């Protein structure tokens, strides 16, 4: 803990660092719920595909996009592109 004390308390001195890791926890919740309900993924490719789609939708949501509209555009062959950091 002493080694990382400066990083652990960084939120106290840097207003850009969130107080909690709630966003990170929310990001892993959906795959965990999917695993719990269905018992997991049948293949590695299926898991990778799920994670890619989920990551894309989570990024659009965090950037303020309407997900229904984004999915509609995607199925029409015009997927919206998330902004790069």
N, C-alpha and C positions, 0 to 999 in steps of 0.2 A: 504494500500500500504506500509506503514511503517513496518508492521509486516513481509512482504515478500520482502522487498527491497533488501536484500542480495541475494535472489534467483532470483529476477527479473534481476539484473545486473550481475549474475554469468557468463554469456557469455563473459563479459569484462575481467575477470581474469582467466577463465579456458578455454583453447583452445579446450577441448573436448566437450564443450557445444556449440551447433550450435547457430548462430545469430538469426535465425528465427525458427518458428514451421512449416515451409513449408512441411516437411515430414509428420507430423501429419495431416495437412490439406489435403494433397494428399491422405492419407490413407482413409479418410472418404468421399472423393469425389465420388468414384465409387458407393458405396451403395446409395448415395444421387442421383446420376444421374439415377441409376436403378429405384429408387422410383419415380423420376420425370417422366421418360419415361413410365413406366408400371402402375403408380398409386399406387405402393406399393406392398407388398407381400400378397398372399392369406392366408397363414397360418404362425404361429409363427415358425413351423418346417421348412418351406420354407425359411424364413428369416435367421434362424440359419444355415441352410445348405449353403446358399449363402455366409454368413459371414465366415464360416469355410473354404470354398473353396477359397474365395477371400483372406483371411489371409494367407493361405498356399501358394498361388501363389505369393502374395506380398513378403513374406519372401524369397521364392526361388529367385525372381527377385532381391531383395536387396543383396542377397548373390552371385549374378553373374551367376545364372543358365540360360540356354536358355529355355524359357518357352515352346516353341513348342516341344523341345526334352523331357522336363520334363513331359508334357502331354502325349506324345507318350509312354514314359516308364510307366506312370500311367495306361494307357489303356491296356498295355501289362502285367499288374500285377506286375510291378517292380517300384513302385513310389519312386522317390528320396527323401531322408530324409534331411530336413534342418539341418544345424549345430546348435547345442545348444550354447547359449551364455556362 
